């Protein structure tokens, strides 16, 4: 099927009234929860997952995509109005966005972010539509050695791009792999790390763990500094960018989109990397670099476009290879698996309506965001200022219902609570949980591909170096580790990530 | 009690790593070309233990950050409320379990005071949750749990 036919098929899937309505509900809920301070996309999506469980697969997927974009954009709104980034990639938005808000230009900053995101989302969607079928075709030729190397690269990128020390991130990833091994070994049928508990035979459910560590863990951490928690919300006046704003925005949006589209495909943390790179690029190209950090609209439009373009294209490795590049994507895979959809190169040929429907609904989601966010910005601002002691019990309710409804298992509620406490502990000791979450889903895949590779090569590990693609991937991974150990590049990374803490 | 961040995290890694290592030794190892279920766990848990030890060592050598004071009350209250939710959801049904969870969790906050308004709000929210999740979204959670039905049967 050609790309054009695919898009037509997608349009007919996504624009049924039900699917459109659920896309709208998804975007709305995603934004509403995403704007709440302290809730990043991972926590938002894991809490909203149960809303998709009762739906047919295509509708659920489309709603999930809506939630995903809504939560991303909600995060930017909080970053601009409150100077509170929901996740590391919206840190850059706070730099100039909040400065603009303090100068009374909050509405124009929000509009710049929304317009930039919409443009980037449109280009990103087209990019997926064109390149995903090609990559899926290519992926069918990948052997287990290539997959294993790609997984290693993804894990290493996520460690390098995490704030804090590399050693801590490495330990967190290993812990994730160990947790991923809980359950019945698929090859031998041996139950590993189950402590004789029947509930653990199927392994730890990924969504339950993510809900605990991110959703509940955030609640517990926020309650810790309840007394010092005071934040003001900048007022929003006019929303329309001036003619001058438009002139200054267009270049950064186009360049940011380009940066984001390319970097988003990289496994690891391409979204984070793209917003930082776009900011650095705009500052370098600007005739007034001194204005950056003091409310330059270029510093909002560029990184927001890059951020959204990358958020879009990071679906490519997830959909075509089944390998999530970020913790958010890992969660999306969790949501797909609940629906009985296994992402990978076969999804395109076996479930074309699902695949193309998702792609078209991404674009619809972006369109809805533009029309939902700007008019409703007053509502979002009100939501942000709801006091935390009213909000957190409701967040607890959503995490608990979410954990229970995945397998209708009370045991999962207890598991989620335990991992919530663990997530609190990680925050206390300064360990970022993203590598753990990614490793939890990539670890079992890594073991499987390693076993298959060595079975095919009769125990000869040199195949990882003789396949050109595998070798290239491992060389990039090695270079990343070396680069982080060199003092000069380390300084750049620390500067980029320090604000994310 | 003052413990550095590195000591706490490193100890956790070593404890889990060593335990996982000892358990992995009991699974069949196999060989590199036919890996048994113990092969991969052995490598990963050994690495985790080593990394944990290195983190402890780093905490001893450098000027490690200390863990800020932990507030036990919210931690205990929220966890207890969630466990209660788990124990009640199948017996009492979704709305009542949600009601208990909201009030229990709210006790964790210093700013929470019992009031008729707050209780009413929690009750309304619990009812809305029941309608949305059970009636509208069709999740297989009972509105009125097994215990209530047993009462009604008499």
Interface residues (C-beta under 8 A of the other chain):
Chain A: X50 X51 X53 X54 X165 X167 X168 X170 X171 X174 X175 X177 X178 X181 X185 X187 X188 X190 X192 X193 X216 X219 X220 X223 X224 X226 X227 X387 X388 X389 X392 X393 X394 X396 X397 X399 X400 X401 X404 X405 X408 X410 X413 X414 X416 X417 X420 X421 X424 X425 X426 X428 X429 X430 X431 X443 X447 X450 X451 X454 X455 X457 X458 X459 X460 X461
Chain B: X5 X6 X8 X9 X10 X12 X13 X16 X17 X20 X23 X24 X27 X28 X31 X32 X33 X34 X35 X36 X37 X40 X41 X44 X45 X47 X48 X51 X52 X54 X55 X58 X65 X67 X68 X70 X71 X74 X75 X78 X79 X81 X82 X83 X85 X86 X87 X89 X90 X94 X98 X101 X102 X103 X105 X106 X108 X109 X110 X111 X112 X122 X125 X129 X133 X137 X138 X139 X140 X141
